[in-house]
Structures are given as C-alpha cells and as structure tokens.
C-alpha cells in the first residue's frame, strides 16, 4: 500500500491541496479511498462519489463529509448544499469514466482545479467542456506515478495508523486458493476492493 499511497500524496501535492479545502473524489475504489484518507490527513473535507453503495459505505466509515451516488443522487445540488453554492475547490477523478470527468467539471468552483488521476487507456478520448474551463478559469491537472521524496511520508501515514489500509482489504485467500483470487481480481464483485494472497 505504500506505493499507491505515495501516488495519492504526489497527486495532492501536484494539485496544491490546502488545509480547509473541500474535495470531491470521483471513484471510491482502493485508490480513491486512499486519496480520501490522504486528503483528510492534510486537513481537507472530502466528498466521496461512486456507483457502488458498498464503496460509499467504506467512504463514510473513513470520514467522508458525504458519500454520493451519481446514479441516485443529484450530485450538483448536493455539492452546492455542502459548499454554500460555491462548488468544490478540487475535484479528483479516480475512476476511468468519461461521465466522472464531466461531473467533476460541473461541481468545481470558479477558479477550482480538476485532477485527472485514474489510469486510462493510451489514446482514449473523452469530451471536455473547454469553454467552461476557460470561462470559469478552472485548472485541469494530471498526475501519475509516485515520488521518491514522498515514500517515507507514505510509510509513516500507514505505520502510524493515519491511513487505514486494513479496511481496504476485502478478500484474503490462502496460497492454494490463488486461482480463485485471480478470478475475483479479474472479475470483481460489488464488494471487492483489495485482494490479498497469504502463503
């Protein structure tokens, strides 16, 4: 978990996260839940968004200000209520979804930032409302990979218990169950997060 958390810390550094900011994280898989915790550790209030209720439940457990399902909730209205109509300071797209990018644009305040953090397919194109980015003076940022300078900080957050990685392990398999673990990793269930194979 140290390397994935490191990538989250680097993303927040790249996005220039400040204490007290309100952040929306689109995608509450393992990486989205790590970035939620990392942002909270830096003093941000975090709204988690996902299509799976099981992941939203984990986001709530880990301290999300709110946990929203874009298929069920009116995300724009809910975030407007949570931000006194301003919008979030930073929207992080941690799900490989064109809809998440579009939704992120809609909930970011004027002058806010949108961080693209989900791994996508090289050459994949998604629609962007470039007029909105220009007129609302939004910043579009990308982040990928980890940083040697943040490795110790990532390890310390985990070992000090400030980032709960145990909550992100949904399944544990004995070594003789390796094929079943691989099948689940390739075809995740609604309740799958991280899968651990134990010797």
N, C-alpha and C positions, 0 to 999 in steps of 0.2 A: 504493500500500500504506500510505501514511502515515495516511489517514483510517480505514481498517479497523483498523489497529494502535491508533490513538487510541481507538476504541470499546472495544477489549480492555483498554487501560490504565484507562479510565474504569470498566469493569466490575470490574476487580480492586480499584480504589480504593473503589468502592461496596460491594464485598464485604469490605473491610477485610482484605485478604490480608496475612499476616505472614510474615516470614522463617522458614523451617523447617517451615512447614505442608505437609501432604500434600493435594494437589488432584486430583480426578478430573474430566477434561474429556470429556463425552459428545458425540461428533461430532468427527472429525478431518478435516473439510474445510478449506478455506483459513482460515476464521476460527478454527476450533478449533485449528489448527496455529499460528496467530499467538498465540492466548491461551496455548497450551502454552509457547511461547518467552518470552512476556512474563512469565508466572508464574515460569518458571525464572530469568529475569533478576532477579527480586525475591527469589530465594533459596528458592523452593518446590520440592518434589519433586512431579512431575506424572505421573499415570497417564492415558494416552490410551485412549479406547474408541471403537470404530467397527465397523461391519459389513463394511467392505471391507479386505481384507488389504493392498492396495496403500497405503492411507492409514495403516494401522498400521505398515507398514514405514517410512514417512516419519516418523511419530511417534518410532519407535525411533532413526532417524538424527538427529533433532533433540534427543535426550536424554531421552526419556520414561523414567521409572523402570520402567514396564511398559506394554505395549500389549495390550489385551484386546478380544476379540470377544464381545459378549453372546450371540450365537447359538451360539458354540462353547465359550466358557469359562464356568466357574461364577464369575461376577463377584463375587458376595457373598463367596464363600470365598477367592478370590484376593486381594481387597482386605483381608479380615480378616487373611490371612497377611502382607500388606505393611505393615499398620498395627498389628500385635500385638493384633489383635482389637478395636481401638477404632473403626475406621471413619475415613473421610477427614474433614479439617477443613472442606473446601469442595468441593462438587460443582457443576460448571458445566455446564448443559445448553445446548450449542451445536449441537444438532440438533433440528429441528422434529418431535419424536417423543413421543407420549404415553408410550411404553414407556421412553424415556430419563428422563423425569421420574419415573416410578415406580421405576426402577432407582436414580436419584440419591437418592431418599428412603431406599432400603434400605441404602445404603453410607455415609451420613453419620453421624458420631458423635453422641452425645448433646450437644446444645448447638451442633452444627455448622450450617453455612449451605448453602443450596441457591440458586444463582443461575440464574435463567431468562434466557438470553441469545440464544436462537435466534429469528429472525424467524418469527412465526406469522401466521395469518390472523385479522384482527379478528373477534371474536365466537366464535372457536374455543374449545370447552370440552374440558378434559381432567380425568380423575379424579385426585383427590388424597386421600391418607390423612391427613385433617386431625387425626384422633386421634393419629397418630404425631407429627405436627408439634407438637401440644400437649404430649403426654406426654414426648416426647424433647427438648422445648424447642428444636426446630430453628427456624432463621430462614429464611424464604422471601423472596428478594430479586429484583427485576427491574432490568435495566439496558438502556438503548437510547441510541443516538447517541453523538456524540463531544463533546469538551470543548476549548474554545479554549486553556485553561490547559495541556493535555497535548500540544498539537500539536508544540511544539519537542522535547519528550521523545521522542515517537514518531519524529520525523525523525532525531533523534540515534541512537536504537537501530538504525535501519536503516542510516544512513550510516556508523556505527561498526562495522557488521557483527555486532552483538549479536543481531539478529533476521535470520535468513536468508530473505529473500523470494524469492531466485532459485530456491530449492528448491521453492517453491510454484507455480512456472510449469510447467505440464505440457505445454502446446502453444503453439507460435508459428506464426502464419500471415502470409504476405505479404498486402498490401492486396488484391491480385486474388483471394485465397482467402477474402475476407470472408464470403461466403455459407456456406462450409464451417465457418468458425469459429463463426458464429452458430448453425448447426445443432448443432454439438458443445456449445455453451453451453446450448442449449435441451434437448438430449438427451444429457447427459454419459455418458461411458463409465466403466468401473470405475477407470480410471487418470486421469481428468480432475481437475484442480484449477483453477488459474487459466489463462485463455487470453489470449494477447497477440496483437494485430494490429499488425504492423510495416509502416510505409509504405515 
